[in-house]
Amino acid sequence: MLLQIPALFSSDEVRDIRAALESAPWEDGRATAGHRATSVKANLQIPLDHPVARQLGERILTRLSQTPLFIAAALPLRILPPRFNRYEGGGTYGNHVDNAIFPIPGTPLRVRTDVSTTIFFSDPEEYDGGELIVEDTYGEKGVKLPAGDAIVYPGSSLHRVAPVTRGTRNASFFWTQSLVRSDQQRRMLFDLDCAIQQLTGDHPEHGTIDSFTNVYHNLLRQWSET
């Protein structure tokens, strides 16, 4: 499932975040790439332990905890601290699949990368290229969103970032371990949740709302891993 989350951050918040990103040091993104990825990765990243990365990452996690659409889609159990990348001057990231497991720095915990998320912090008109291209059973989907918007997609997807031939593309990316491992099951739960919310808004006294809600929670109880 590919899901756009519009205006996760407002334009004023994006300006504030962009200013913080400009103040941070950037290093070769291959420093965090696996053996296979180093040959196709050409971007910049903020060091994972830099205060700007930690502070902005905490800000993102706080916002996600207040975003029902993200919670409904990802059903998060654990979220890896957000990272930040920059593409410019032909920067690109060829086809790759993200690592299945990442350690959470400074803890004994690990995150299974069920769900990937990218938050765009540059508007589409600021750069040429730079589309996030995700491959699934229906073919390729190119994603280039307004600054402040996020895209959520399966962590198991083959994906790439097209070369940025003009301007600069700033973004944050991170992974979520879901309560529900299966993307298909998460999609069904998300669709059911959306239907319940719509029915509640249109017909708040409808007798089937409790029945559908019961089905939703019993499926979540059956499919969740915690």
C-alpha positions in Angstrom: 0.0 0.0 0.0 1.2 3.5 -1.0 -0.4 6.2 1.1 0.2 9.9 1.0 -0.1 11.9 4.2 -0.7 15.5 3.3 0.6 18.4 5.3 2.3 16.4 8.0 4.2 19.6 8.6 2.9 23.1 7.7 4.8 25.5 5.5 6.0 27.4 8.5 7.2 24.2 10.2 9.0 23.2 7.0 10.9 26.5 6.9 12.0 25.9 10.5 13.1 22.4 9.7 14.9 23.5 6.6 16.9 26.1 8.6 17.9 23.4 11.0 19.0 21.1 8.2 21.1 23.9 6.7 23.0 24.3 10.0 23.9 20.6 10.1 27.0 18.9 8.6 26.4 16.5 5.8 28.4 13.4 5.0 28.6 10.8 2.2 25.5 8.7 2.4 27.4 5.6 1.6 28.6 5.6 5.2 25.3 4.0 6.2 24.8 1.8 3.1 25.1 -2.0 3.0 27.6 -3.8 0.7 25.3 -3.9 -2.3 23.9 -0.4 -1.8 27.3 1.4 -1.8 27.5 0.8 -5.6 24.2 2.6 -6.4 24.0 5.2 -3.6 25.1 8.8 -4.2 23.6 11.2 -1.7 24.4 13.1 1.5 23.1 12.4 5.0 23.4 14.0 8.4 25.4 11.8 10.9 23.0 9.7 12.9 24.3 10.9 16.2 24.3 14.7 15.4 22.1 16.8 17.7 20.1 18.2 14.7 19.3 14.7 13.5 18.2 13.7 17.1 16.1 16.9 17.7 14.4 16.8 14.3 13.8 13.1 14.7 12.1 13.5 18.0 10.0 16.3 16.5 8.9 13.9 13.7 8.1 11.1 16.1 6.0 13.4 18.2 4.0 14.5 15.2 3.5 10.9 14.0 2.1 10.0 17.4 -0.5 12.7 16.8 -1.4 11.7 13.2 -4.3 9.2 13.0 -3.8 8.5 9.3 -0.2 7.3 9.9 -1.2 5.2 12.9 -4.1 3.6 11.0 -1.8 2.7 8.1 1.3 1.6 9.8 0.0 0.3 13.1 3.4 1.1 14.7 5.1 -1.1 17.3 8.5 0.5 17.0 9.9 3.3 14.8 13.6 3.7 14.0 14.8 7.2 14.7 14.3 9.3 11.5 17.3 10.0 9.3 17.8 12.9 6.9 19.2 12.9 3.3 20.0 15.3 0.5 20.3 14.8 -3.2 21.9 17.4 -5.5 24.3 17.6 -8.4 23.1 14.4 -10.0 22.7 12.6 -6.7 20.7 9.4 -6.9 20.0 6.1 -5.3 19.6 3.2 -7.6 17.3 0.2 -7.2 17.6 -1.4 -3.8 15.7 -3.1 -1.0 16.2 -1.8 2.5 17.7 -4.0 5.2 15.1 -6.2 6.8 16.4 -5.4 10.4 18.0 -2.3 11.9 19.2 -1.8 15.5 18.0 1.2 17.4 21.1 3.1 18.3 22.0 3.1 22.0 19.5 0.3 22.8 19.3 -3.5 22.6 16.2 -3.2 20.5 15.9 -3.9 16.8 13.3 -2.8 14.2 11.9 -5.0 11.5 11.4 -2.7 8.5 7.7 -3.5 7.7 6.8 0.1 6.6 9.0 2.7 5.0 8.2 6.5 5.2 9.7 9.4 3.4 8.9 13.0 4.4 9.7 15.6 1.7 11.2 18.9 2.9 11.7 20.5 -0.6 8.9 21.5 -2.9 8.8 19.8 -6.4 9.5 23.1 -8.2 12.8 23.4 -6.3 14.5 20.5 -8.1 14.4 18.4 -11.3 14.3 14.6 -11.0 14.4 13.2 -7.5 11.3 11.1 -7.7 11.0 8.2 -5.3 10.1 5.3 -7.6 8.5 2.4 -5.9 7.9 -0.9 -7.7 5.0 -3.2 -6.7 2.8 -5.8 -8.4 1.0 -3.0 -10.3 4.3 -1.6 -11.8 6.3 1.5 -10.9 4.9 4.5 -9.0 6.9 7.8 -9.1 6.4 10.0 -6.0 7.3 13.7 -5.7 5.3 15.5 -3.1 4.9 19.0 -1.7 7.2 19.9 1.2 5.7 18.7 4.5 3.9 15.7 2.9 4.9 12.1 3.6 4.6 8.9 1.6 4.2 5.5 3.4 4.9 2.3 1.5 5.9 -1.3 2.2 9.5 -1.7 3.4 9.8 -4.8 1.2 9.4 -2.8 -2.0 12.2 -2.5 -4.5 12.7 1.3 -4.9 15.0 4.0 -6.1 15.5 7.8 -6.2 15.9 9.3 -9.6 18.9 11.6 -10.2 18.5 15.2 -9.1 19.7 17.2 -12.1 18.8 20.7 -10.7 18.4 22.1 -7.2 18.4 20.2 -4.0 16.0 17.6 -2.6 15.8 17.4 1.2 13.9 14.6 3.0 13.6 12.5 6.1 13.2 8.7 5.9 12.7 6.0 8.5 11.2 2.6 9.1 8.4 1.2 11.3 7.9 -2.2 12.7 4.2 -2.8 12.6 2.0 -4.7 15.0 0.9 -6.5 11.8 3.7 -8.0 9.7 1.7 -8.6 6.5 1.2 -5.6 4.2 -2.0 -7.2 2.8 -3.5 -7.6 6.3 -2.5 -4.0 7.2 -4.2 -2.8 4.0 -7.4 -4.7 4.9 -7.4 -3.3 8.4 -6.8 0.2 7.1 -9.7 0.0 4.6 -12.0 -1.4 7.3 -10.9 1.4 9.7 -11.6 4.1 7.0 -15.0 2.6 6.3 -15.9 2.6 10.0 -14.8 6.3 10.3 -16.8 7.3 7.3 -19.9 5.4 8.4 -19.5 7.0 11.9 -19.4 10.4 10.3 -22.3 9.9 8.0 -24.6 7.8 10.2 -23.3 8.1 13.8 -26.2 6.1 15.2 -26.0 3.2 12.7 -26.3 -0.1 14.4 -23.6 -1.8 12.4 -20.8 0.5 13.6 -20.3 -1.6 16.8 -20.3 -4.8 14.7 -17.7 -3.5 12.3 -15.6 -2.2 15.1 -15.7 -5.5 16.8 -14.5 -7.2 13.6 -11.7 -4.7 13.2 -10.4 -5.3 16.8 -10.8 -9.1 16.6 -8.8 -9.2 13.4 -6.1 -6.9 14.9 -6.0 -9.2 18.0 -5.6 -12.2 15.7 -3.0 -10.8 13.4 -0.9 -8.7 15.8 2.4 -9.9 17.1 2.4 -8.3 20.5 
